[in-house]
């Protein structure tokens, strides 16, 4: 009888961990769309989806730099500004961030684990 209890306890620990709580897998982040748009002329845009995806896809939390890295370097004449907008999904839900000023010293925090911006 005690051997069965020990065996059952070992199985529970194997699947649930030492706390006995079944751990759920964390949803992973997927960049759906990333756009950089000139502030003065909304027709001037750059698709930054591939660059943002390279940085963030597959993680549950991501700190995405939103500077010229998203557009492979400066793309507007000096003095003009742009804004970044990002759509991403986590576990089947889609979230949007932005527009935020494109800035080489700024980041967007994208999180699946505790999405407080729903």
C-alpha positions as CSV (number, residue, x, y, z in Angstrom):
1,X,0.0,0.0,0.0
2,X,2.7,2.5,1.0
3,X,4.6,1.7,-2.2
4,X,1.5,2.8,-4.3
5,X,1.3,6.1,-2.4
6,X,5.0,6.8,-3.0
7,X,4.6,5.9,-6.7
8,X,1.5,8.1,-7.0
9,X,3.4,11.0,-5.3
10,X,6.3,10.6,-7.7
11,X,4.0,10.7,-10.7
12,X,2.3,13.9,-9.3
13,X,5.7,15.5,-8.8
14,X,6.8,14.5,-12.2
15,X,3.9,16.2,-13.9
16,X,3.1,19.0,-11.5
17,X,6.4,19.9,-10.0
18,X,7.2,20.0,-6.3
19,X,4.3,22.3,-5.4
20,X,1.7,20.0,-6.8
21,X,0.3,22.7,-9.1
22,X,0.1,22.0,-12.8
23,X,2.2,24.6,-14.5
24,X,0.6,26.1,-17.6
25,X,2.8,26.9,-20.5
26,X,3.3,30.6,-21.0
27,X,1.8,32.0,-24.2
28,X,4.3,33.3,-26.7
29,X,4.3,36.6,-28.4
30,X,3.9,37.0,-32.1
31,X,4.3,40.3,-34.0
32,X,1.3,40.7,-36.3
33,X,2.2,44.1,-37.7
34,X,4.6,47.0,-37.1
35,X,4.4,50.3,-38.9
36,X,6.5,53.4,-38.7
37,X,4.7,56.4,-40.1
38,X,6.0,59.9,-40.7
39,X,4.3,62.5,-38.5
40,X,4.2,65.2,-41.1
41,X,3.1,63.0,-44.1
42,X,1.0,60.0,-43.1
43,X,1.5,58.5,-46.6
44,X,5.2,57.9,-45.8
45,X,5.4,54.6,-44.0
46,X,7.9,51.8,-43.4
47,X,6.9,48.2,-42.6
48,X,8.9,47.2,-39.5
49,X,7.1,43.8,-39.0
50,X,10.1,41.6,-39.9
51,X,12.6,43.6,-37.7
52,X,10.2,43.6,-34.7
53,X,9.5,39.9,-35.2
54,X,13.2,39.1,-35.3
55,X,13.5,40.7,-31.8
56,X,10.3,39.6,-30.1
57,X,8.7,36.5,-31.7
58,X,8.7,33.4,-29.5
59,X,9.2,35.2,-26.2
60,X,6.5,35.8,-23.6
61,X,7.9,39.3,-22.7
62,X,9.9,41.6,-25.0
63,X,11.5,45.0,-24.7
64,X,11.3,46.3,-28.3
65,X,13.6,49.2,-29.2
66,X,11.6,51.6,-31.3
67,X,14.4,53.6,-32.9
68,X,16.0,53.5,-36.3
69,X,16.7,49.8,-35.8
70,X,13.1,49.2,-37.0
71,X,13.6,50.9,-40.3
72,X,17.2,49.7,-41.0
73,X,18.5,53.2,-40.2
74,X,17.3,56.8,-40.6
75,X,14.7,57.1,-43.5
76,X,13.3,60.6,-43.1
77,X,15.1,64.0,-43.7
78,X,16.8,65.4,-40.6
79,X,14.3,67.1,-38.3
80,X,11.3,65.1,-39.3
81,X,9.7,62.7,-36.8
82,X,7.9,59.4,-37.0
83,X,5.6,57.2,-34.9
84,X,5.7,53.5,-34.3
85,X,2.6,51.3,-34.0
86,X,2.7,47.6,-33.2
87,X,0.1,44.8,-33.1
88,X,1.0,41.6,-31.5
89,X,-0.8,38.4,-30.4
90,X,-0.5,36.3,-27.3
91,X,-2.4,33.1,-26.8
92,X,-5.0,34.0,-29.4
93,X,-5.6,37.6,-28.2
94,X,-4.4,40.6,-30.3
95,X,-3.1,43.7,-28.6
96,X,-2.0,47.1,-30.0
97,X,0.6,49.6,-28.8
98,X,1.1,53.0,-30.2
99,X,1.6,55.3,-31.9
100,X,4.7,56.2,-30.0
101,X,7.4,58.5,-31.1
102,X,10.2,56.7,-32.9
103,X,13.3,57.3,-30.7
104,X,16.6,55.6,-30.6
105,X,16.5,55.8,-26.8
106,X,13.0,54.3,-26.3
107,X,11.5,50.9,-26.0
108,X,8.0,49.4,-26.0
109,X,7.4,46.7,-23.4
110,X,5.3,43.9,-24.9
111,X,4.1,41.2,-22.4
112,X,2.1,38.1,-22.6
113,X,2.4,37.1,-19.0
114,X,0.6,40.0,-17.4
115,X,-1.0,42.1,-20.0
116,X,-2.2,45.2,-18.1
117,X,-3.1,47.1,-21.2
118,X,-6.0,45.0,-22.3
